[in-house]
Amino acid sequence: MDLKGVWKLFVKGDKEAFRRIYEAHADSLYAYGIRLGGDHDQVLDCIHDLFVHLYGNHKIAEDVNIRVYLMASLRRRLLKLGKPTEDLSVKEIAMEMEESAEANLIAKETERMTWERLKYGINRLPKRQREILHLRYTLDLSYPEVAKVMNINIETCRKLSYRAIKLLKADLQTLTYFVIVLSSFF
């Protein structure tokens, strides 16, 4: 049975459906809560409170995007606690190159500088723009889903995303120019 079918059973109070929904979404909800700036215990408490509230509530809509619904609910719970969102970090990517030791060293330094610049650029973005980028590109939510999670309209979501990407591109283009000039000396 797919998760939508399990959700319908969950809404009706089925314990096995409750377990399956919790297991399918708890890890991603935890990761999202931590990214929003909650601490370990706070995020776990909010997730558990969310599921306890949902389990006893038979007025939940049956036809929802489960992931978006749960993420938006968790976000609201964390914001009610007054915990502001904090900086989003960027995942490090290690690339193996099969070139000379010198070229490999230059490539690693270039990559490190790029990631550092990207992290710096992301950390300079307003909190809402960082959150949109995380939801859109790390969690792979669509613009309508991101808008729903953040309780904003889709057009605002697109504009904030566009502005964030535009700023990041400008930062990276400056770095690319610097790397090209630097590499011409080797």
N, C-alpha and C positions, 0 to 999 in steps of 0.2 A: 504494500500500500504506500502511496506517495505521501509526502508531508502534508499536503492540503487535506487529504482524507484523514490523516492522523489528527490534524488540527481540529477538524469537525468533531471527532471523538473526544478530543481534549476539552473542547468547549462544553461538551455534554457531561464532563466529569470523569472520563475514563482514566484510571490510574496508569495503565500501560501506555496510553497515548501521552500522558503527562511526562512519563519517564523518557519516552522517545523524543519529544519536543525539547525537553531540557537537555538531554545528551547531544542532540543535534545542534543546539545553539549556545550552550553555556560557554564554551571556549571562545567563540567569536565575540560574544557579549562581554566576557571578561577582558579580552584584548582591547575592545573598543572602550570599555570603562576606564582601563588603565591609560589609554591614549588621551582620554578626556581629562586626565589629571587626578583621578581618584586613587587612593591607596588600596593596597591589596584587600584589607579587611572591609573597607568601605564599599568597594566594588562587589565583593562577594555578598555582603549584606544586602545591597540593592538588588542584585540578581535574584537572591533567594526571596526577598520581599516581593519582587515583581512576580515571580512564579506562584508564590503563596496567594497573592492578590488575584492573579489570573485563575488559579485553580478554583477558588470559591466564587468566581464571577461568571454567571451563566448569560450575561448580557453582552458578551464579546461577539463581535461580528465574525461570522464563519468564513466570509469571502474576503480575506486580507492577504497581503504579502507578509508572511509570517516574520521573515527576517527584518524587514523594515519596521513592522509593528513593534517587535521586541526591542530593536535598537532605539527607536524613538521613545519608547516607554522607559528604557534604562536611562537614556539621556535626560529626560524630564526628572526622573528620580534623583539623579546625581546633581542636576542643577538646583533642585529644591533644597539640597543640603548646603548649597552655597559654595560648593567647590568649583572654582574657575577652571576652565580648560587650560592646559599647559602646553608647552612646546611639543610638537610632534617631531619624532626623530626619523631619520631616513635609514632604511636597511642598507647595510654594507654589502657590496657585491665584489667577490674576488674573481678576477679573470686570469687564466693561465695563458701565457704567450710563449710561442716556440721560436723566439728570435734570440739574437745574441744577448749576452749578459748586460751590455750597455743599453741596448734598445729596451730590454725588459725592465731595467732600472728606471729609464725615462718614462716608460709606459706606466709603471706603478706610481711614480711620483705624479704624473699627469692625472691619473685616476684619483689618487688621494686628494690632490688639489681640487679636482672637479667635485668630488663628494663633499669636501670641506666647504667649498663655495656654495654648493647646493644646500647643504645643511644650514649654512649661514643665511642664505637667501630665504629658505623656508622659515627659519626662526624669526626673521625680520617681518614676515607677513603678518597681517592681523589674524587673530585667533580664528575668526570665522572662515577666512580663506584657507588657513591650514587645515581646519576640520573638513572643509569641502574637498580639498585635494586628497585627504586621507580616505574619506568615504568613497569618493569617485574612483580613485586610482589604486588605492591599496585594497579596499574591500570590494571594488568593482561594482558599485551601485550605479544605477542609471541616474540621470539628472532628476527625473520625477521622484525617485526613491530618496535621493539625497535631500531634495527640497522637503519631502515629507518628514524625514528624520529630524531635520533642523527647523521645521515649522516656518519655512519661508516659501515664497512662490518660485516657480521653476525659472522664470526669467532672471530673478535676482541671483539664483544659484548659478546659472550660466555666466552672468556678468562677473560675479565674484571669482569664479573659476578662471575665466578668461583673463581677468586682471592679474591674478596670482601667477598664471603661466607666463603672461607677458613680462612681468617683473623678473621671474626666474630665468627666462630666455635672455633678457638683457644682461643679467649677472653672468650667465654662462658664456655669452658671446664675448664679453670683456675678458674672461678667463681664457677662452680659446685663442683670442688674439695674442695674449701674453704668452701662452704655451708655444704658439707658432714662432713668435719672435725668439723665445728662449731656445727652442729646438734648432733654430738656424745656426746657433753657435756651436752645435755638436756635430 
